[in-house]
Amino acid sequence: MSAARRPDAGQATPDGEHDAWEEPRMNARQPVQFPAAPAAPPVLLADLIGQREWRRALATARAQGAPLDLEQALDTVLTVQSAVRARRYPAARQAAAELAPLLPAVPEPEGSALRAQVDPQELTGALRALDAGQKVADPAELAALLAGALAQPLTRAEALNMQGILHAVSGEAGQARAVLEEAMQADPGHYRALTNLGNLDMEAGQFAAAEAVYRQVLTLNPDYDGGHHNLGVALRRQGRVAEGVKSIRRGQQLSMKRSKEDTNAEMKEQFAQNPAMKNLRWVLIAVAALIVFLVVRGVGG
């Protein structure tokens, strides 16, 4: 008995129906041509700067071989942003001072876009206001003090974070959350503002939610001591004591390292601003060298 053969297209089948399938016919000499995908529009550095995509702007500038002045300016802006997020105001002020002579040399159109986002003089004033605001406990007084910082793109999120903290310690959890969420909109990478949102969850007894927030914080900054410490507390509240202790210890190690770095930065700023301190530095170096010389001479004798 011969094997059943598939009927050709249009041929009647035993039940009277017709097979509507057609065998594909490909010509090997004429492959199917697909339209080319449209070319992606070029990334404009001025647009990235206007959107405050600082890290992406710097990476694009390097990839495109942009002028060195532009690269240095963008790198310095990132330094300011990183220092502000970490509440390292002396380092942020130093970077702002370094930015001032760089901006005039940035070519157009990136120069205009950058200067529209960053004014070194106003930025320095905003940073000093943030520093002074740490001692203010009155919401109205703090808002007035931080008016300039709220107007500056690089300091707005930090100013909102400070206001959110004040609402939180005043027992105004709803207002605190709203302001802190606004801070995260201003700067999605502001891990300390995000930590404070996690702290609100902790205060509300939502320990699992707080844990999730703290883990997101450590994704933004794996070396943030407060993130490790608070994660440890959240874990312990859920009965995961061993995990919690490990995280808290990691936070303590990072806290000691940060304290040393902050002290060095403050001393560096004081030496730079005070000529007397600057001269004292050289005196201390000379005294140290003299002591070493006398010790070596005494051993040799």
C-alpha positions as CSV (number, residue, x, y, z in Angstrom):
1,M,0.0,0.0,0.0
2,S,1.5,3.3,-1.0
3,A,2.0,6.1,1.6
4,A,-0.6,8.9,1.6
5,R,0.4,11.9,-0.4
6,R,-0.3,15.5,0.7
7,P,-2.8,16.9,-1.8
8,D,-1.7,19.9,-3.8
9,A,-3.2,23.3,-3.1
10,G,-6.8,23.4,-4.4
11,Q,-7.0,19.6,-4.9
12,A,-10.2,18.1,-3.5
13,T,-9.8,15.9,-0.5
14,P,-11.9,12.7,0.1
15,D,-14.3,14.6,2.3
16,G,-14.9,17.2,-0.4
17,E,-12.9,20.1,1.3
18,H,-10.0,21.8,-0.3
19,D,-6.5,22.2,1.2
20,A,-5.7,25.9,1.2
21,W,-2.0,25.4,2.0
22,E,0.7,26.4,-0.5
23,E,4.3,25.1,-0.4
24,P,6.8,28.0,0.0
25,R,8.7,28.8,-3.1
26,M,12.0,30.5,-2.3
27,N,14.5,31.6,-5.0
28,A,18.0,31.0,-3.6
29,R,19.3,33.6,-6.0
30,Q,17.0,36.3,-4.7
31,P,17.0,36.3,-0.9
32,V,14.3,38.2,0.9
33,Q,15.3,41.8,1.6
34,F,14.3,43.4,4.9
35,P,14.2,47.2,5.2
36,A,17.2,48.5,7.2
37,A,16.4,49.7,10.7
38,P,16.4,53.5,10.9
39,A,19.6,55.0,12.4
40,A,19.3,56.1,16.0
41,P,19.4,59.9,16.4
42,P,22.8,61.2,17.7
43,V,23.0,61.8,21.4
44,L,23.4,65.5,22.0
45,L,25.5,66.4,25.0
46,A,23.7,69.7,25.5
47,D,20.4,67.8,25.9
48,L,21.9,65.4,28.5
49,I,23.3,68.4,30.4
50,G,19.9,70.1,30.3
51,Q,18.3,66.9,31.7
52,R,20.9,66.8,34.4
53,E,22.1,63.3,33.3
54,W,25.6,64.1,34.6
55,R,27.0,60.6,34.6
56,R,25.6,59.8,31.2
57,A,26.8,63.1,29.8
58,L,30.4,62.5,31.0
59,A,30.4,59.0,29.5
60,T,29.1,60.4,26.2
61,A,31.6,63.2,26.2
62,R,34.5,60.7,26.6
63,A,33.0,58.4,24.0
64,Q,32.7,61.2,21.5
65,G,36.1,62.6,22.2
66,A,34.7,65.9,23.5
67,P,37.1,68.7,24.5
68,L,39.0,68.1,27.8
69,D,37.5,71.3,29.4
70,L,34.0,69.8,29.0
71,E,35.1,66.5,30.5
72,Q,36.7,68.1,33.4
73,A,33.7,70.3,34.1
74,L,31.3,67.4,34.0
75,D,33.6,65.3,36.2
76,T,33.7,68.1,38.8
77,V,29.9,68.5,38.7
78,L,29.7,64.8,39.5
79,T,32.1,65.3,42.4
80,V,29.8,68.0,43.8
81,Q,26.7,65.8,43.4
82,S,28.4,62.8,45.1
83,A,29.7,64.9,48.0
84,V,26.3,66.5,48.6
85,R,24.6,63.1,48.6
86,A,27.1,62.0,51.2
87,R,26.6,65.2,53.3
88,R,30.3,66.1,52.8
89,Y,29.8,69.8,52.4
90,P,33.5,70.8,52.6
91,A,34.4,68.5,49.7
92,A,31.4,69.8,47.8
93,R,32.5,73.4,48.3
94,Q,36.0,72.6,47.2
95,A,34.7,71.0,44.0
96,A,32.4,74.0,43.4
97,A,35.4,76.3,43.7
98,E,37.3,74.2,41.2
99,L,34.4,74.4,38.8
100,A,34.3,78.2,38.6
101,P,37.4,78.5,36.3
102,L,36.4,75.5,34.2
103,L,33.0,76.7,33.0
104,P,34.1,79.7,30.8
105,A,36.4,77.4,28.8
106,V,33.6,74.9,27.9
107,P,32.7,75.2,24.2
108,E,29.2,75.9,22.9
109,P,26.5,74.7,22.9
110,E,27.5,72.6,26.0
111,G,28.9,75.6,27.8
112,S,25.5,77.5,27.8
113,A,23.7,74.3,28.9
114,L,26.1,73.7,31.7
115,R,26.1,77.3,32.9
116,A,22.3,77.3,32.9
117,Q,22.3,74.4,35.4
118,V,25.3,75.3,37.6
119,D,26.4,78.7,38.9
120,P,29.5,78.1,41.1
121,Q,28.9,81.2,43.2
122,E,25.3,80.5,43.9
123,L,26.1,76.8,44.4
124,T,28.7,77.7,47.1
125,G,26.1,79.8,48.9
126,A,23.6,76.9,48.7
127,L,26.2,74.6,50.2
128,R,26.9,76.9,53.1
129,A,23.1,77.2,53.7
130,L,22.9,73.4,53.9
131,D,25.7,73.3,56.4
132,A,24.1,76.0,58.6
133,G,20.7,74.3,58.2
134,Q,21.8,71.3,60.2
135,K,21.4,73.3,63.4
136,V,17.9,74.7,62.6
137,A,14.9,73.1,64.2
138,D,12.1,75.5,63.1
139,P,10.5,74.6,59.8
140,A,9.8,78.2,58.7
141,E,13.3,79.3,59.5
142,L,14.8,76.3,57.7
143,A,12.7,76.9,54.6
144,A,13.8,80.5,54.5
145,L,17.5,79.5,55.0
146,L,17.3,76.8,52.3
147,A,15.5,78.9,49.6
148,G,18.7,79.2,47.6
149,A,19.6,75.5,48.0
150,L,16.1,74.6,46.8
151,A,16.6,76.6,43.6
152,Q,19.9,74.9,42.7
153,P,19.7,71.6,40.9
154,L,22.7,70.1,42.6
155,T,21.4,70.9,46.1
156,R,17.6,70.8,45.8
157,A,17.3,67.1,46.8
158,E,19.5,67.6,49.9
159,A,17.5,70.6,51.0
160,L,14.3,68.7,50.6
161,N,15.8,65.8,52.5
162,M,16.6,68.1,55.4
163,Q,13.1,69.4,55.5
164,G,11.7,65.8,55.4
165,I,13.8,64.9,58.4
166,L,12.5,67.8,60.3
167,H,8.9,66.8,59.6
168,A,9.7,63.2,60.6
169,V,11.2,64.2,64.0
170,S,8.2,66.4,64.6
171,G,5.9,63.4,64.2
172,E,4.5,64.6,60.8
173,A,5.1,61.3,58.9
174,G,2.8,62.1,56.0
175,Q,4.4,65.4,55.3
176,A,7.9,63.9,55.7
177,R,7.1,61.1,53.2
178,A,5.8,63.6,50.6
179,V,8.9,65.8,50.9
180,L,11.3,62.9,50.8
181,E,9.6,61.5,47.7
182,E,10.0,64.9,46.1
183,A,13.7,64.8,47.0
184,M,14.0,61.4,45.2
185,Q,12.3,63.0,42.2
186,A,14.8,65.8,42.2
187,D,17.7,63.3,42.5
188,P,16.9,59.5,42.1
189,G,20.4,58.7,43.3
190,H,20.1,60.4,46.6
191,Y,20.5,57.3,48.8
192,R,20.2,59.2,52.1
193,A,16.8,60.5,51.2
194,L,15.8,57.0,50.3
195,T,17.1,55.8,53.6
196,N,14.9,58.2,55.4
197,L,11.9,56.8,53.5
198,G,12.9,53.4,54.8
199,N,13.1,54.9,58.3
200,L,9.5,56.0,58.0
201,D,8.5,52.4,57.3
202,M,10.5,51.3,60.3
203,E,8.7,53.8,62.5
204,A,5.4,52.4,61.2
205,G,6.4,48.9,62.1
206,Q,6.7,47.8,58.5
207,F,10.0,46.0,58.9
208,A,9.9,44.0,55.6
209,A,9.1,47.1,53.6
210,A,12.0,48.9,55.3
211,E,14.3,46.1,54.6
212,A,13.5,46.3,50.9
213,V,14.1,50.0,50.9
214,Y,17.5,49.6,52.6
215,R,18.6,47.0,50.1
216,Q,17.7,49.5,47.3
217,V,19.8,52.1,49.2
218,L,22.8,49.7,49.2
219,T,22.3,49.1,45.5
220,L,22.8,52.9,45.0
221,N,25.8,53.0,47.4
222,P,27.2,49.7,48.6
223,D,29.5,51.5,51.0
224,Y,26.9,53.6,52.8
225,D,27.4,52.9,56.5
226,G,23.9,54.1,57.5
227,G,22.3,51.7,54.9
228,H,24.1,48.7,56.4
229,H,23.3,49.7,60.0
230,N,19.6,50.3,59.3
231,L,19.3,47.1,57.3
232,G,20.7,45.3,60.3
233,V,18.1,46.8,62.5
234,A,15.3,45.9,60.2
235,L,16.6,42.3,60.0
236,R,16.8,42.0,63.7
237,R,13.2,43.3,64.1
238,Q,12.1,40.4,61.9
239,G,14.0,37.9,64.1
240,R,16.9,37.4,61.7
241,V,19.5,38.2,64.4
242,A,22.6,36.7,62.8
243,E,22.0,38.5,59.5
244,G,21.3,41.7,61.4
245,V,24.4,41.6,63.5
246,K,26.6,41.0,60.4
247,S,25.1,44.0,58.7
248,I,25.4,46.3,61.7
249,R,29.1,45.4,62.1
250,R,29.7,46.2,58.5
251,G,28.0,49.6,59.1
252,Q,30.3,50.2,62.0
253,Q,33.4,49.5,60.0
254,L,32.3,51.8,57.2
255,S,31.3,54.5,59.8
256,M,34.9,54.6,61.3
257,K,36.3,54.9,57.8
258,R,33.9,57.7,56.9
259,S,34.7,59.6,60.1
260,K,38.4,59.6,59.3
261,E,37.8,60.8,55.8
262,D,35.5,63.6,56.9
263,T,38.0,64.8,59.5
264,N,40.7,64.9,56.9
265,A,38.5,66.8,54.5
266,E,37.6,69.4,57.2
267,M,41.2,69.9,58.1
268,K,42.1,70.3,54.5
269,E,39.5,73.0,54.0
270,Q,40.7,74.8,57.1
271,F,44.3,74.8,56.0
272,A,43.3,76.1,52.5
273,Q,41.2,79.0,53.9
274,N,43.4,80.1,56.8
275,P,47.0,81.2,55.9
276,A,48.1,80.8,59.5
277,M,46.9,77.2,59.5
278,K,48.7,76.7,56.2
279,N,51.9,78.0,57.7
280,L,51.4,75.8,60.8
281,R,51.2,72.8,58.5
282,W,54.7,73.4,57.2
283,V,56.0,74.1,60.8
284,L,54.5,70.7,61.9
285,I,56.2,69.0,58.9
286,A,59.5,70.7,59.8
287,V,59.2,69.7,63.4
288,A,58.4,66.1,62.5
289,A,61.4,66.0,60.2
290,L,63.7,67.4,62.9
291,I,62.5,64.8,65.4
292,V,63.2,62.0,62.9
293,F,66.7,63.5,62.2
294,L,67.5,63.6,65.9
295,V,66.3,60.1,66.5
296,V,68.4,58.7,63.6
297,R,71.4,60.7,64.8
298,G,71.0,59.4,68.3
299,V,70.8,55.8,67.1
300,G,73.8,56.3,64.9
301,G,75.9,57.8,67.8
